[in-house]
Amino acid sequence: MPANKNALIRYKTIDRCLSNPYRRWTLEDLVEACSDALYEAEGIHKGVSVRTVQSDLQMMRSDKLGYNAPIEVYEHKYYRYADPDYSIMNMPMSHNDLSVMQEAVDMLRQLEGFEQFAEISDIVNRLQDKLAISRRERKPIIHFDSTPQLQGRQLLSPLYQYILRRQTLRIHYQSFRARKPLLFTLYPYLLKEFRNRWFLFGSRSKDLVLFNFALDRIVAIEPVDEPYRDNPDFDVEHFFDDVIGVSKNLRNRPQKIVFWANTEQSKYIRTKPIHRSQIILSESPEDHSCVFQIEVVINFEMYSVLMSYGAGLRLLAPRHAVAYMREQLRLASEQYQQG
């Protein structure tokens, strides 16, 4: 018995709710959560009826979709999973699901020859590998770096839809330094990933100042009835051309960063450039150590990447960046002299 798209959204929403042991879920709470999820994903305003959610609960409890979800009612009012480790997301894919997925992968492979679809190759390989594993045909042969328990990942889908619909948002955000969340009204523009962390870029409503918010520090988001505004100075396609990572504002300008790398690290930096602007200024004929140059905005992520090469890299210019690196390395060295 196939389930339509809206029903699947409701099942996933109910599953997410019942998998959360830190809240007590009434039927009305589940109705509200499903209504919100359908609005965020599909823009459906009319909401969900109590009867629909009751039918969904029965469907999830049954074997019709293969869930057999252990949903129980306690205190004659609240819903939860009897098995706290249960989730429909842990269910193995059916043979029909695998067939449909294989058809999708086969179709995507037809696009790989087109230049505009060149970036989907790794996605197709990842899907093909997962399908083979699901069929128990073989062990994985591709492993992608990921952080499955990363906080904030559940916000990716709703934020994508909000950006697509040009929806103004109210963001409750608590940075690592803040004692309590701060409230922002934001025009969201872009989602960006860096080192398995996701960030939301948008402009504050009152002055169009550009902000970026780490998704794992967002406490809550909600749409607000306020006209959406674009920021004419934020070029989504080229804003990150001159930056490593995500830390940049509209006033930052790139600088020429010059650094030396020893023989071993030069081999790595040649084959995997630190930035697209990277060039070799000189190479030692004796040991083939190199002096490189990149042109980027100076930010925390740049320092982090350069310091990751340890003693194999030395920053040469500009002077203020050299002074900063020297001080950070001095402080790091002191940590090893204390015990």
N, C-alpha and C positions, 0 to 999 in steps of 0.2 A: 504494500500500500504506500505509494509515493506521497511525500509531504511537500506542500508548496513552499515557496520562499518565505512568506510571512509566518507560516507555522514553524518553520525551522528557526526563524529569528526568535519566536516566542519560546520554543523548547530550549534554545541556548540561553535565553535570558532567565528562564525559570531555573535551569541547571546552575547558572552562575549564582543566583540568589540562594538556592538551597545548599550550595557548596560553601557558603559563607557562614561559619559557625558563630560569628560575633554579632549576629542580628537575628531577631525572632521575626519570622515572616508570616503575616496573615494572608488570607486570600486577597484582601483588598490591596495589600502591599505588592503582591505578585501581579495583580491587574495593572497597577500603576507602573511597575517596572516594565512590563511588556508594552504598555502604551508608549512609554518614553522611548523604548528601544525601537519600536516601529516608526516613531516620528523621526528619530535620529538617523535611522538607516534608510528609510523609504519616504520620509516626509508625509506620513499618514497622520492626519489630525484627529480623526474620529475616535481614536482610542480602541480599547479592547473591552468586551463585555465579561462579566463574571462567569457567565455560562461558557464562554469560549475557553477561559483559563481552566475552568473545572474539567472541560473535555480534554484539554491539553495534559492535565495531570493524569487523567485516566489513560490517555494514549501513552504517556511516558511510562506509566506503571505496567502497561501491557507488553505483550511480545510482538505486537504488530509491526513495530519498527525495530525490534530487537533490543530495546532499551532495558526492559524489566527493571525499571528504576525503583529502588526501595524507598519510596516516598511514604512518610507516615505523618499522622496528625497527633500532636501532643497538647495536653491541657485543653483539648476540645477546640483549639483555635489556631495553633501555629503549625507550620509545615517545615519539614526538614528531611534529610536523608538519614535513614536508620544506620547506614554505613557511612561514616564521615569521610571515607576515602573514595566514595563512589562519585563518578561524573560521567555523563554521556559522552564527554569528549575523550574518555579513555576507552570507549568501545571500539573494537576492530571494525574496519570497513567491510561492508558486504561485498559479495561478488559483483553485484550490479554496480555498486559505487566504484569499485576498482575498474570496471569496464568503461564507465562513463569518464573517469579520470584518465584512463589510457587514451580514449578518443580525443580528449582535450589536449593531452601531451602531443599526440600525433599531429593534430591540427597546428599547434604552436611550432612544431618542428618545420612545418612548411614555410614559416615566416623567417626562419633563421638566415636565409640567404639575402634578405632585404636589409639594406644599410640602416634604415630607421628602426629596425627591430634587433639590431646586433646585441643590445644589452640584455635580451631575454635568454641568451644561451645558458647562463649559469642557473637561471630559474628553471628552465626546462630540464637541465641535468639533475637538479635537486628533486624535481617532481618525479622524474623517471626512477631515480634511486629509491625514493620513498615507496613508490609503487611496487618495485621489485622486492623490497623488504617486506611490505605488507602481504605480498603473495607468498612469502617465505621461500622465494626463489634463491636468495643468496644473502650474504652479509653485506653491510654497507661498503661501498668503494669510494664514496665521496663524503667528506665531513665538512660542514660549514660551521664557522664560528658563530655561537649564539649564546644568549643568556635567557633560558626558558622562564626563570622566576623573576625577571626584571619587572619592577613595579612600573605602572603607568602604561604598559603595553595594551591594556584593555581600552585605553582612550584613543588608540590609533584610528579605529574604524569610525567612531562618532566624530572625531575631529576632522577626518578626511571629508565626511559628509557635510559638516558645517562649512568648511572652506569651499567645497564645491557649490554649496547653496548661498555663499556670501552672507553668512549668518553672524551677526555681532554676538559676542559671548561675554559672560561674566565668569572670570577665572578666580578661584580661591587657591592661592599659591603660597607655599611655605618653604623658603630656602633653608639650607642647612644652618644658616646663622640666625634665622628668625625664630622667636619663641612662639609665635602664633601666625596663622595664615593671613596674608594681605589680600585685599580685593582689588581686581583690575577689570575694567571694561575694555574689551579688546576686539580689534578687527583681525581675525586670523588669516594668514596668507600662505604659510608653507610649513610642512613637516620635514625635518631633516634628521638623518641618522649619522652618528659618529661614534665609532668604537662600541657598537651595540647599545648605545644610549640614544633615545629619541628626543628631539627638541621641537617646540612650536614657536614659529616666528609670527609676530603680529604687531600692529601699532596700537598704542594706547588711544582711547577715543578722544580725549580732550585736546591733545596736541600732536598726534601722529608720531610720537617718539617710538622708535622701533625697539621691541623687547624680544628676548628669546627665553622660553620657559622649558626647563627639563621636565619631561612628562612624569618622571618618578617623584617629582616634588609638587605636582598639581593635586590638590586635595579634592576639588570638585569643579565641574564646568556646567553651565546652564545657558541656554539661549536667552537673549533679552530683546525686547521690542525697541530697537534703536537702529536707524538707517546705517547701513554698512558703507564704509569709505575705503577707497584704495589709497595707498601711499605712492605718489608718483616717483619718489626717489628710491624706492625699493624695487630693484630689477631682479626678479626671481631667478632668471636664467643665468645672470652673470655676477650676482652679488658675492658668490663664494669663489670666484675665479682667483682671487689674490689672498686667500686665507687657508690656513690649516685648522681644521676643526670648525667651531661654530661661534667663537667669541669675536664679534665685530659689530660696530655700529656704523651709521651712515657717515660719520665724520672721520673715521679711520682711513689712513692712506698707507699703501704698501711702502716698504723700505727694502733696500738691498741688504741682504743678510749673507755675509761671507764666512765660511768655515772651512777648516782643514780636517781631513779624515785620514787615518793611517791606512796602511796597505790593505789590511783585512776588511775594514769597514768601507773603504772606497769601492771594493768589489760589490758589496751589497747595495751601496747608495747609487752606484752606476746602473745596476739592473732594476732597482726599485727606487725611483726618484722620490725624494721627500716632498717635492711639489712640482707641478707641471712646468714652472718657470725655471727649473734647475738647469744650470750650465756648468761646465768645467772651466775654471779660469786658468789652472795650471796643473801639470802632473810631473812628479819627480821622476827623472829617468833612472835613478838608482833603485828606489823601492816602490815606485808607482803609487805612492800616496798622492792625494789630490786636494786641491783647493776648489771648493764649489761655491756657487752663488745661487740664491733663490730670491725672489722679490715677492714678499708677503707682508701682510699686516702682522705686527708683533703682538702676540697674545700668549695666554697661558699654555694653550695646546702646542704652539710652536716650541716653547721652551721644553715642554714635556717630551716632545718627539726628539729634539736634539740631545737632551740629557739621557735619553734611553740608550744612546750609543756609548755611554760611559767614557772611559779613558781613550776610546778610539776616535773621539771627535773633539775639536777645540774651536770655539767661536772666535772669529777675528774682527768682525765689524757688524754693526756700528758699536761705538765705544760704550754707550749706555747699556746696550744689551749684553756686552761682554762683562761689564761691572755687575749686572744682575746675576748672570750665570755664575760668575766667580763667587758671589756671596751665597747663592743657593748651594753650591758645591761645598763651600766652607762649612755651612751649617750642617749639611749632610755628613761631612767628614767628622764633625764634632759628635754626632750621634754614635759613632763607632769608637770614640775615645772615652766614653763615659762608663764603660763596663768591661 
